[in-house]
Structure formats: structure tokens, C-alpha cells
């Protein structure tokens, strides 16, 4: 009997050891969208599942969507930096001034209409913006397919038609663009948009089509406007990142798994995904009978001329901060053109 007890104790210890190995690390991930959103279902959850699989269960990622860990979307970066969350996915523009160099990729006419193209350009030039992320460990910096103008009271055909309208923007450069159109920018995180539209607090919004279905924007607007050939009016830069100390605390083999699912390893797939998830939103908008109105080439050129004043304003702002804005713009445009060719 004593021998049996000894064997049983050995078996229990072995099982316990295997259990510890199976969940050696638990990482919390926080973001601001619902669990039904495409970024959650098609990017963040699959990433977490892949990390668990490649680590043989030694890393478990617990995702907390829709700010269920507490706080508001603009607090996500601080929560990450301070260690309240191990991983976050957020919009860099929600914390103005923290990621100045990265704004170059959200500028109108720098980003045109392809998330994949701009994501690859970011990877090519990441050294130029790396200083923005010195306090955290970036997993991926990427963009969406770009902003269309979604309007409550119907389509517009000229820049002048936007004059006086209140338009939601996710970023300060988007706000500058709206100002240049003669409209009024209203900054807010995207989860607040449906209520703002329904209450008449805004007349429209700069958002990509991907966010239309989960927020029901197609039910609250009567027209979506793009430039010729689906050109967009800037974009938003997203940050998928890990707390720096948490990352550095991992053993080397688990760091390698994170590294193998970061940066260039996932940038192309993310770009393709964000281009693809525009389609359901476009179809949802069309399904309401509301048009997606593409401006003609001449009008698009006028929007581009105005957009260039925003780019020049951004360059001057960077120069005032001691950052070579012109080099950033030129390098970003060259990289985008190279991958878009």
C-alpha cells in the first residue's frame, strides 16, 4: 500500500507540473470594440489562439473587449504603459502627442486607400517612427483601409457642400482636414458615434466601412462619400502592443513565439484583412438604399489640393517639435508608392 501511495503521489506531482506548464503565463488583452466586431473576431482572437497553440498552452491570452477591464478608450495606452493590461489594441490618435511620428501614415494623400499597402510601408520605415514606442513593446502598428465621409443628410458633390457640418474625427490630423474643408471637427472615440449621430450632435463622420455594421452607422446615415477610385480621406493608425516589462519578463522561448507573431510576420495579413472587412460595411450601406458616392476626378483633385495644406501644416508642426516632418512624409510616400505599384 505504501508503494501505491508513493506512485500515486508521483503521478499527482507530474500532472500538477504539466498543468503549470500548460498555463505558465496568462496575458490580459484590452480593446474598445465589441466581441462581435471584425477586428476582434478576425484578428485579435485568432492571434490569441495562435499564441496559445504555438506555445503548447504555456501562454494563455484573456481578451477583454469593449473596455470591460474598465476605463475609456483614450486610457488604453496609459493602461498598457502602466501595466494595468498586458496587451492592448487601440488607436494612436486617442492619445494625441504620444505618437507624433506615426501620424505621417494617417495623413490624407500619404495613405490613399489600401491598408495592406500602408501596413507594408510602415514596416519598411519603422525605424523612423520607433521612438514613439520606446516605453512599450509594439506588436504591430497598422492602419485601416481609410476614412469615407458618412453623412446624415445625404451626399455632397463639392468641398463647399461640407461647409459648416459637424464631423466626427478619430485623430487631430483628421480634425485639421475637416477644418480645411470649412467644417467643424468633433473628436470622439468611435463607440460614442451612434449616439452622437442619432442625437444630431454630429452631421457625419470620418470612418472606414469596416466599423459600419457593428455600430449600425448604415441605419443612421444617408450617404457615404469617397474620392475617385475609392480614394479615402486619411486613415487612423492602430497600435497593437504589449507592456514592455511584461514582455521582457518572459523566458526567451516564449518571447520568440510573440516575436514570430509580430511586426513584419503579421503586417501583410493584417493589411489584407482590413481591406477585406470593408466589404460587409459597404454592402450594409448599400442595403439601406443609401448610396456610396464616388466624387469625380476633378473634385477629388480639389480635395487633394486641400489635403496637401494639411500635410504642410503637419510638417511645420513636426519641425517645431524638432522632428524632420518633410523627410517622414517623403519617405512614407515613397514606401506607400513602392508597395502600391
N, C-alpha and C positions, 0 to 999 in steps of 0.2 A: 504493500500500500504506500509506503514511504517513497518507493521508486516511482510509482504512478503519480504521486503528488509532485515529485520533482520534475517529471516530464511535462505535467500539466502547467507548472509554473514557467518552465522554459517556453512552452507554446504560447502562453499568455504574454510573456515578455516580447516574444518575436512578433506577435500580432500587434502589440502596442507600438513596437518600433516601426512596423510597416505603416501603421496608422499615422504616426508622426511624420514619416517620410512623405505620405500621401498628401498631407496638407501642411507642409513645412512653413509656407508663407501665405498669408491672406492679405490681399491688397484691396483697398476700397477705391472705387471709381465714382466720381460725381459728375453729372452734367445737367443741363437745363431743359432738355426736351423730354417728351413723353416716351414711355416704353413702346408706344405704337409708331413712333417716328422712324423714318428710313435710316437716319444716322445711327439710332440705337439698334434697330433690328439687323441692319445690313453691314454695319461697320464695327460698332463698339462691342456688341455681344459676340459676333464671330471672332473678333480679336481676343476677347477674354477666353473664349472656348479654345482657341488655338494655343494660347499660352498654357492653359491647363493641360491640354493634350501633349504638347511638346515637352512639358516638364514632368510628364507622367504623374500628374496630380499634385506635384510639390508646390505649385503656385495656384492659388485659388483667387479669382478676381470677383469681388462682390460689387455689382453695379447699382448705384442709387440714382435713378433718373428723376427728372422733374424737380430737382433741388430737394429731394427727400431727405438729404442729410442736414437740411436747414440752410438758411440764408437766401440771398437773392443772386441772380446770375452775375452781376458785377463783382460779387465777392468770391467767385470761384478761384481766381488767380491767387488771392490772398490765402484762401483755404489751402491751396496747394503749396504755396511757398512756406506757410507756417506749419504744415504737416497735419492739418485737420482732415485732409483727404490725401490718399497716396497718389491718385491719378485723377486728372480732370480733363474734360473736353469742353472748350469754351471759345468764345470769340475774343480775339485780342483787343478789338475796339471797345469792349466793355470796360476796359481799364485804360483810358487814354493816357498817353505819356509814358507808359511802361515799355511799349514795343515800337519805338519810333521808326527804326529802320525797316521793320516788316511792313509798315504801311505802304511801302512802294508797290507791293503786289496787289493792293486793293484799289489803286488809282485807276480812274477811267482812262481808257486808251492804252494803259500798260497791260492790264487784264482786258481781254476782249470778250471771249465767250466760251472758253474751254477750261474746265477745272484741270483736266489731265495735262494740258499744255503748261499752265501756270504752275501746277504742282511740280512738274519736272524742272521747270525753270528755277523754282525755289531751291530744289536740291542742288542744281548746278552752282548756285550762287550763295549757298547757305553761309559760307564764311563771312560774307559781307553783312549779314544780319545776326550772326551768332551772339554778339554782345548783348542783344536783347534778352537772351535766355540764360545768362550766366548764373542766375540764382536758382534755376530749376533744371530738370533733365528733360529736354524735349524728345518726344517720341515721333511726332510728325507735325510739321507746320504745313497747312494746306489751305485751299480756298474752295468755295462753291462755284457753280457754273456762272454766277454773276447776277446782278440785280436787273429785273424788269421793273417798270413803273406800273403798279397796280392801283387803279383809281375807282373811287366810289361812284362818281357821277358821269362816267363814260370816257371815251377816248380823247386824245389830243393829237393834233397834227403838226404843231409847231412848238418851239420853246416858249413863245409868248403865251400859249394856252395854259402853261403851268403857273403863270404869274399869280402870286397871292395864295396858292394852295399850300396847305399844311401837309407835309410828307414825312413819314417816319423814316429814320435812318439808323443803321446799326453802328456807324462809325463817324468820326469827326470829319474825315475826308468826304464821306457821303453828304455830310451836312454842308460842307463847302460847295459841293456840286449843286445841291438844292438851292443854296443862296445864289449861286451864279445863274441859275435858271430864273431868278426872281421870285422863288417860292420860299416857304418858311420851313426850316428843318425842325423836326421833333425827335429827339433821341429817346430810345426806349429799347429794352430787351424784347426780342420777338415774342415771347409768351404773352406780353401785355397788348399785342397788336389787335387781336379780335375785339376786345372790349373797346379799345380806342376807336376802331372803325365803326363799331355799332353805335357808340355814343356820339359820333361826329367830332371827336377830339382831333382826328386827322382826316384828311381828304383822300389819302392814299399812302402808299409805302414803297420803299425800295427793298425788295426781297427777291430771292430766286423762286422758281416754280416749285422746287422740292418741298418748301415749307407750306405750300398752299393747302394740300389735303389735310394734314394733321391739325391745322389751325382753322380750317373752314373758311379760308380767305376768299375762295371762289364764290361762296354764298353771300359775301359782304361787299364784293366789288363788281363793277360792270364792264371793265376793260383792263387788259394788260398790254403794255406798250414796250416794244423792243426797237432797237435800231435795225437798219437793213442787214440782211443775212444773219439775223438773230444776235446782232451785237448787243452787249449789255452795258449798263451804266455803272461800271466799277463792280466790286465784289466785297466780300468780307474774308479776312484772314482768320483761320481757326487754329487753335493750339491744342494739341493732344500731348500731354506731358505728365511726368512723374516727379514727385518730390525728390529733390537731389539727395538728401541724406538717406531717404528710404532706398533709393536705387543703389547708392554706394554701400549700403549695409548688406546687400545681397551677396551670397557666395558667387564666385566667378562663373560657375556653370549656369546659374540662374540669370546672372547678368547677360550672359551670351544669348539666352533664349529671348530676353527682352530686346537685345540689340538686333537679333535676327528678324524681329518683327517691328522694326522702327525705321524711320528715315527712308532712304532710297529703296529699301526692301519692300515697302508698302505704299510708296508715293504714287506709283503708276496705277495700282489697283484702286487706291482711294480716288484718284482723279477720274478714272473710268466710271467708278460707282457714282460719284457726284454728278457727272454728266448724264448718266442713265436715269438717276432718280428725279431728273427734271420732267421726264415724260409723263408720269402719273399726274403731276400738278398741271401740266399743260392740258392734258385730257380732261381733268376735273374742271378747269376753267372753261374749256370749250363746251363741256357737257351742260353748263348752265345757260348756254346761249350767248354768253359774253365773248366778244372777240379777243384774239391775240393780234394786236395791231402792229404791224411792222412799218416803221417810218421809211419813207423813200430815201434814196441815196443822197439827194441834195439836203434833205432835212437832217439826216444822220451826220453829214459833214458839218452842219451848223452846230449840232450837239457836240461833235468832236472839237470844234474850234473853242467852244466854251469850256469843255473839259480840259483843254490844254492850259487855260488860265488857272485851273485848279492845280494841275501838275506844277506849274511855275510857282504858285503860292506855296505848295508843299516843299519845293526845293529851297525857297527862301527861308521857310520855317526851319528846315533841317540845317541850313547854313548857320542860322542864328544859334543853333544848339551845338555847333562845332562838328556837324556831320556833313559829309560831302554828298548832298542830295542829288546833284546832277549826275555824278558817277553811278549812284544807285539806280536812278531812272534809266540811264543809258544801258547799264549792264542788265537790268531786268528786262528791258525791251528787247535787247539782243537775244537773251536766253529764251524769252517767250517766242520770238520770231523763229529761232532755230528749231524749237520743238513743234511749232505750228506749221512748219514748211513741209 
